[in-house]
């Protein structure tokens, strides 16, 4: 390939053998080793990459293939090094950080849980559960009065407070029900008004069955108007905090000087 770069998928402990695994553009995946850590990479022709669906899919398929089999730190989509040597320098520059983060997620995987209302009209559903909101609605929209803008805003604020309260109560009940099957929890951004929770859980890889049983038990705490959608396992994207330090150019210069010294000898 002309102007070949090295696309980074993940950092692993040790030197795993990844046979027959392909990544972006169908290129074979390989590893670059440095002091006990391996970068999972594949060669790529361009030094810039667009987040197209097929490329994103290839990125996450590589992570899926190694999740649960190796302790890993997933990389964000789109990180490309100029050469294998630069990958080694990235590993060297971030060695301490990688070690700390791998300790945090060692032997663990990420699972996702989306909880949502399964109702045709969420507003009517929530109002029916709140005598206070029902009273406010009836007063505001009484036949003998025309609600002002302030009246409408007051109803809207009361509805928003109720929805936020219901969401928080539900999350607390779920997390309590899951108990010791989870190591860490993260609340992610909701995607629609009917969503109650979009949760990520860090769990022990060998505790997945117990976790899934606990999720099933948690779902039984709620009525048929609330649905649970469990996904995973995933690489622990939500539970690592990486700020990659750039490769140390001094190391490269030292290597060049060392090579020159050897030639002089």
HELIX and SHEET records of a PDB file:
HELIX    1   1 UNK A   24  UNK A   26  5                                   3    
HELIX    2   2 UNK A   53  UNK A   66  1                                  14    
HELIX    3   3 UNK A   84  UNK A   93  1                                  10    
HELIX    4   4 UNK A   95  UNK A  105  1                                  11    
HELIX    5   5 UNK A  122  UNK A  128  1                                   7    
HELIX    6   6 UNK A  131  UNK A  140  1                                  10    
HELIX    7   7 UNK A  149  UNK A  178  1                                  30    
HELIX    8   8 UNK A  179  UNK A  181  5                                   3    
HELIX    9   9 UNK A  205  UNK A  207  5                                   3    
HELIX   10  10 UNK A  208  UNK A  219  1                                  12    
HELIX   11  11 UNK A  237  UNK A  239  5                                   3    
HELIX   12  12 UNK A  249  UNK A  264  1                                  16    
SHEET    1   A 4 UNK A  30  UNK A  34  0                                        
SHEET    2   A 4 UNK A  37  UNK A  44 -1                                        
SHEET    3   A 4 UNK A   5  UNK A  13 -1                                        
SHEET    4   A 4 UNK A  72  UNK A  74 -1                                        
SHEET    1   B 4 UNK A  30  UNK A  34  0                                        
SHEET    2   B 4 UNK A  37  UNK A  44 -1                                        
SHEET    3   B 4 UNK A   5  UNK A  13 -1                                        
SHEET    4   B 4 UNK A  80  UNK A  81 -1                                        
SHEET    1   C 4 UNK A 184  UNK A 187  0                                        
SHEET    2   C 4 UNK A 195  UNK A 204 -1                                        
SHEET    3   C 4 UNK A 108  UNK A 117 -1                                        
SHEET    4   C 4 UNK A 226  UNK A 234 -1                                        
END                                                                             
